[in-house]
């Protein structure tokens, strides 16, 4: 697969992941929890490829840090899927917020330091990471309800980030850069 096709597929994955997770986010208040859970799991599994594409993007700048971001992303997604399937304790849910903040912070930092991604995209990634981090810490220190309320802002930033990343990966000059 050529570099251009790889990043175009990553762009599709970013879009599909955002749409699946948005549909899941909408379906939970409507009482379709089982459907929402399946949509969220599918969206998270597709999201792994997006993080892999970010790893490939930033590997030349910092191989170790980008690998750490990919590992944190896979670990966070695995914990979230485990919690959703097994209806796990709130401790694991708060841990998910903390772990999910790390890939956003890592890849946001690498994007800010590098030149391949727009600065606004890097700032949005850092914003989502910080809000997920605050959400996870508040879940451990205050309450899970507060963590869920704070995470809504991080999820909104994550949706915007995914749609923007879809557009960036789809740009003709991205793979050539």
N, C-alpha and C positions, 0 to 999 in steps of 0.2 A: 504494500500500500504506500503510495507516495505521501510525502509530508502534507501536501495540500488536501488530499482525501482524508488523511488522518484527522486534521484539524477541522475539516468540514463535518466529519462524523462526530467529533467532540462537540462541535457547535449544535448539531442535531440533538446530541445527548443532553446538552445543557437546556435546550428548549423543551425536550420531552420530559426531562426530570422536573423542570419548573412547572410545566402544565400538569403532570401527574400529582405533584405535591400540592399544587394549588387546588386541584379537584378534591384531593383528600382533605385539605384544610377547610374547604367549603362543605364537604359531605358530613363532617363530624357534627356540627350544630344541627344539621337536618335530620339526625337520627340514623344515618347510614354508617354506623361505626365500623362494621365489618368491611364494607366496600371501601371506606376511607382508609382503613388499616392496610388493605391489600394495595390500594393505589399508592400509599406512602411508602410501603416496602418496595414496590416496583420503582418508584421515583428515586429512592435512596440507592437501589442497586445500579440504576443507570447513572446516578451521580458519581459513582466510583470511577467511571470512565472519564468524566470531566476532571476529577482530581488527578487522574493519571495523565491527562493531557497537560494539566498545569505542571505536573512533575516533569514531563518531557520539555515543556517550555522553559522552565527555570533550571533544568539539570546542568546546563553549561555554566550558569552563574554560581550555583552552590549545590553540588550534588548531594551532600549530606543533609543540608537543611530542607531541600525539596523532597528528599526521600523521607525525612521525618514528618513533613507535612502530609505526604501520601499515607504513611503508616497511621498517623493520628486520624486521618479521615476514614480509613478503612475500619479502625478500631471503634470510632464513634458510631459509624453506621452499623457495625456488627452489634454494638451494645443496644442501639435503638431498636433494631430488629428483634433482638432477644427480649427486650422489655415489652415490646408490643405483642409478641407471640405468647409470652409467658405471664403477661400482666405483672411485671416485676415491681420491686419496691421503688419508692420515690428516690432512694439513695442512688440507684442506677440511672434513673431519669436525670437527676441533677448532675451525675457524672457525665452523662451524655452531653449536656449543655457545655460542661467544661471541656470535654474532649473535642467537641465540634468547634469550639472557639479557636483551638490551636491551629488547624489547617487554614482557617480564614486569616488568622494573624500571620502565620508563616508565609503563605502565598501572597498575602497583601504586602508584607514587608519586602518579599522578593520582587514583586511587581513594582513597588515604589522605588526600589534600588535599581531595577533593570530598565530597559528601554522598549521592550516588546509590547507591553500592555499599557493602555492609557492610565494616566495618573489618577483620574477620577475612579476608574475601576479598582485601582489599588486602594484608594481611600475608602471606597464602599466596602471592600473586603475587610479592611481593618475595622471599619465601623461595625459590621456584622460580627466580627470576632470579639470586639470589646463588649458589645451588648450580650452576646452569648456567654462570655466570661462573667459579666455582672449577673446574668441570670443564674448561672450555675452556682456562683458564690452565694447569692441571695437565697437560693434553694437550700443550701446547706446551713446557712446561718439564720435565716428568718422563716420562710415557709415555701412549700412547693407551689402554692397558689400565686405568690408574688413572683416566683421564678417563671411560671407560665405566662403571667401578664407581661413581664419584661421581655420574655422571648418573642412575643408577638412583633415587637419592633425589629428584632434581629431577623425574624423570618421574613418580614417585609423587605428589609435590606437585602436578604439573601435572594429573594425573588427578583428584585431589580438587578442584582449582580448577575444572576443566571441569564436573564434576558439580554443584558449588555454583553456578557461573555459569549452568548450565542452569536450576536452581531459581529463581535471582534473575530471570533474563530471563522466566521463565514466571509470575512473580508478577503479580497483576492491577494492583498499584499502581506497577509499575516504569515503564511507558511514560508514565503520567500525572505522574510526579514531575518 
